[in-house]
Amino acid sequence: MPMPGPAELAIILVIVVIIFGVGKLPEIGGALGKGIREFKTESTTEEKEAARIAKGDSTTSYAVPGATKDVREEAGITRERREVRADEI
């Protein structure tokens, strides 16, 4: 599909101004820019992940080192194990 030329872009801009008004244009532009930035970030992340998997490193770790220890300490959970008898179940 060919890219729109200057005349087509001007027509699109006029239609957008008619629909949304001049006051909304900065808000729409900001939202559009934010969306484009997020898309670029996610696509770059996915490309890096695909390249890493293609190299053979298929291990994925989403864990934060030390996070489980911090959560256990905060919740007061100890690592002590105790025997459970059959009659307790």
Backbone as CSV, one residue per row, in Angstrom:
resi,resn,N_x,N_y,N_z,CA_x,CA_y,CA_z,C_x,C_y,C_z
1,MET,0.839,-1.163,0.000,0.000,0.000,0.000,0.895,1.241,0.000
2,PRO,0.648,2.164,-0.925,1.492,3.360,-1.001,1.232,4.303,0.176
3,MET,2.248,5.070,0.502,2.125,6.051,1.582,1.293,7.239,1.102
4,PRO,0.497,7.830,2.008,-0.297,8.994,1.591,0.599,10.203,1.338
5,GLY,0.239,10.959,0.334,1.006,12.156,-0.018,0.574,13.352,0.813
6,PRO,1.147,14.516,0.521,0.814,15.719,1.288,-0.670,16.100,1.201
7,ALA,-1.274,15.943,0.037,-2.689,16.299,-0.121,-3.573,15.392,0.730
8,GLU,-3.280,14.110,0.733,-4.072,13.177,1.533,-3.914,13.452,3.023
9,LEU,-2.672,13.768,3.451,-2.438,14.077,4.860,-3.188,15.339,5.276
10,ALA,-3.236,16.339,4.400,-3.969,17.573,4.698,-5.461,17.287,4.848
11,ILE,-6.003,16.463,3.985,-7.421,16.104,4.066,-7.701,15.360,5.374
12,ILE,-6.833,14.426,5.733,-7.003,13.684,6.985,-6.945,14.631,8.175
13,LEU,-6.002,15.586,8.166,-5.870,16.558,9.258,-7.130,17.414,9.378
14,VAL,-7.679,17.863,8.251,-8.908,18.661,8.279,-10.056,17.849,8.862
15,ILE,-10.174,16.595,8.478,-11.242,15.739,9.004,-11.085,15.534,10.509
16,VAL,-9.849,15.326,10.963,-9.593,15.148,12.394,-9.959,16.413,13.160
17,VAL,-9.615,17.589,12.624,-9.948,18.855,13.288,-11.458,19.037,13.344
18,ILE,-12.160,18.684,12.277,-13.618,18.811,12.265,-14.245,17.874,13.301
19,ILE,-13.749,16.638,13.395,-14.346,15.658,14.297,-14.028,15.973,15.756
20,PHE,-12.773,16.235,16.069,-12.352,16.368,17.467,-12.237,17.818,17.940
21,GLY,-12.022,18.745,17.064,-11.836,20.139,17.469,-10.375,20.425,17.731
22,VAL,-10.039,21.714,17.692,-8.646,22.137,17.830,-8.137,21.878,19.247
23,GLY,-8.989,21.989,20.251,-8.575,21.821,21.646,-8.117,20.417,21.988
24,LYS,-8.618,19.420,21.282,-8.265,18.026,21.571,-7.013,17.553,20.844
25,LEU,-6.529,18.313,19.871,-5.386,17.858,19.081,-4.134,17.573,19.913
26,PRO,-3.746,18.429,20.881,-2.561,18.094,21.688,-2.749,16.801,22.492
27,GLU,-3.940,16.601,23.014,-4.217,15.376,23.776,-4.151,14.140,22.874
28,ILE,-4.709,14.246,21.696,-4.669,13.132,20.739,-3.239,12.864,20.295
29,GLY,-2.484,13.925,20.027,-1.086,13.767,19.626,-0.252,13.114,20.714
30,GLY,-0.485,13.519,21.973,0.249,12.919,23.090,-0.071,11.444,23.251
31,ALA,-1.358,11.113,23.130,-1.761,9.708,23.251,-1.190,8.883,22.100
32,LEU,-1.190,9.461,20.910,-0.631,8.758,19.755,0.866,8.537,19.925
33,GLY,1.574,9.557,20.397,3.015,9.423,20.635,3.329,8.382,21.690
34,LYS,2.543,8.377,22.768,2.740,7.390,23.836,2.504,5.979,23.306
35,GLY,1.472,5.823,22.508,1.183,4.511,21.929,2.298,4.027,21.012
36,ILE,2.839,4.923,20.220,3.941,4.563,19.316,5.179,4.173,20.115
37,ARG,5.488,4.934,21.186,6.649,4.601,22.027,6.481,3.229,22.667
38,GLU,5.285,2.948,23.202,5.045,1.641,23.823,5.173,0.517,22.800
39,PHE,4.654,0.750,21.590,4.748,-0.258,20.537,6.203,-0.541,20.188
40,LYS,7.006,0.512,20.042,8.426,0.329,19.719,9.142,-0.429,20.832
41,THR,8.858,-0.076,22.079,9.492,-0.741,23.213,9.149,-2.222,23.231
42,GLU,7.879,-2.534,23.072,7.452,-3.940,23.095,8.009,-4.715,21.912
43,SER,8.025,-4.101,20.733,8.543,-4.827,19.569,10.038,-5.072,19.713
44,THR,10.761,-4.118,20.277,12.195,-4.299,20.504,12.434,-5.421,21.517
45,THR,11.637,-5.437,22.577,11.753,-6.484,23.589,11.480,-7.853,22.979
46,GLU,10.442,-7.938,22.166,10.108,-9.212,21.521,11.205,-9.645,20.556
47,GLU,11.796,-8.696,19.825,12.885,-9.038,18.910,14.087,-9.587,19.677
48,LYS,14.424,-8.960,20.798,15.543,-9.440,21.610,15.258,-10.831,22.153
49,GLU,14.024,-11.055,22.608,13.648,-12.365,23.142,13.714,-13.427,22.044
50,ALA,13.233,-13.092,20.842,13.278,-14.040,19.731,14.719,-14.346,19.335
51,ALA,15.579,-13.338,19.327,16.987,-13.549,18.976,17.659,-14.431,20.030
52,ARG,17.336,-14.201,21.293,17.931,-14.996,22.367,17.492,-16.459,22.258
53,ILE,16.229,-16.672,21.959,15.734,-18.046,21.809,16.348,-18.700,20.577
54,ALA,16.513,-17.923,19.492,17.109,-18.461,18.269,18.554,-18.893,18.498
55,LYS,19.247,-18.229,19.425,20.625,-18.614,19.732,20.689,-19.887,20.564
56,GLY,19.547,-20.319,21.075,19.524,-21.566,21.838,19.340,-21.378,23.320
57,ASP,19.278,-20.169,23.782,19.060,-19.911,25.204,17.560,-19.788,25.424
58,SER,16.916,-20.913,25.659,15.462,-20.908,25.777,14.987,-20.789,27.217
59,THR,15.897,-20.598,28.144,15.471,-20.449,29.532,14.956,-19.041,29.749
60,THR,13.821,-18.942,30.357,13.224,-17.654,30.642,13.065,-17.528,32.132
61,SER,13.550,-16.452,32.672,13.439,-16.229,34.107,12.764,-14.899,34.349
62,TYR,11.572,-14.962,34.916,10.857,-13.756,35.255,10.964,-13.466,36.743
63,ALA,11.683,-14.292,37.471,11.805,-14.128,38.914,12.789,-13.011,39.232
64,VAL,12.480,-12.299,40.260,13.374,-11.262,40.735,14.216,-11.874,41.841
65,PRO,15.544,-11.827,41.698,16.388,-12.447,42.713,16.104,-11.875,44.100
66,GLY,15.904,-12.751,45.041,15.678,-12.338,46.422,14.248,-11.947,46.737
67,ALA,13.383,-11.919,45.739,12.009,-11.473,45.975,11.249,-12.432,46.883
68,THR,11.429,-13.744,46.662,10.692,-14.696,47.494,11.172,-14.633,48.929
69,LYS,12.456,-14.399,49.122,12.985,-14.283,50.476,12.360,-13.075,51.179
70,ASP,12.300,-11.956,50.469,11.707,-10.753,51.049,10.242,-10.963,51.397
71,VAL,9.509,-11.630,50.522,8.088,-11.871,50.773,7.915,-12.792,51.968
72,ARG,8.728,-13.828,52.051,8.633,-14.750,53.186,8.922,-14.023,54.499
73,GLU,9.952,-13.199,54.494,10.299,-12.462,55.711,9.181,-11.509,56.108
74,GLU,8.607,-10.834,55.129,7.549,-9.883,55.417,6.295,-10.579,55.941
75,ALA,6.017,-11.764,55.417,4.830,-12.504,55.845,5.089,-13.304,57.108
76,GLY,6.324,-13.377,57.541,6.651,-14.128,58.745,6.673,-15.633,58.520
77,ILE,6.896,-16.042,57.295,6.937,-17.476,56.965,8.357,-17.976,57.187
78,THR,8.468,-19.061,57.918,9.794,-19.639,58.145,9.972,-20.852,57.245
79,ARG,11.194,-21.256,57.079,11.498,-22.392,56.214,11.509,-23.703,56.990
80,GLU,11.093,-23.665,58.244,11.075,-24.886,59.045,10.025,-25.838,58.498
81,ARG,10.371,-27.093,58.470,9.434,-28.117,58.024,9.059,-28.972,59.206
82,ARG,7.856,-29.415,59.201,7.440,-30.294,60.277,6.741,-31.501,59.681
83,GLU,6.778,-32.541,60.409,6.140,-33.787,59.979,4.625,-33.652,60.125
84,VAL,3.915,-34.133,59.157,2.451,-34.141,59.228,2.004,-35.585,59.347
85,ARG,1.254,-35.832,60.390,0.763,-37.186,60.608,-0.479,-37.407,59.758
86,ALA,-0.751,-38.669,59.475,-1.883,-39.033,58.643,-3.203,-38.606,59.275
87,ASP,-3.294,-38.625,60.591,-4.565,-38.256,61.240,-4.794,-36.740,61.235
88,GLU,-3.791,-35.939,60.896,-3.961,-34.502,60.803,-4.521,-34.066,59.447
89,ILE,-4.482,-34.961,58.505,-4.937,-34.611,57.148,-6.423,-34.738,57.029
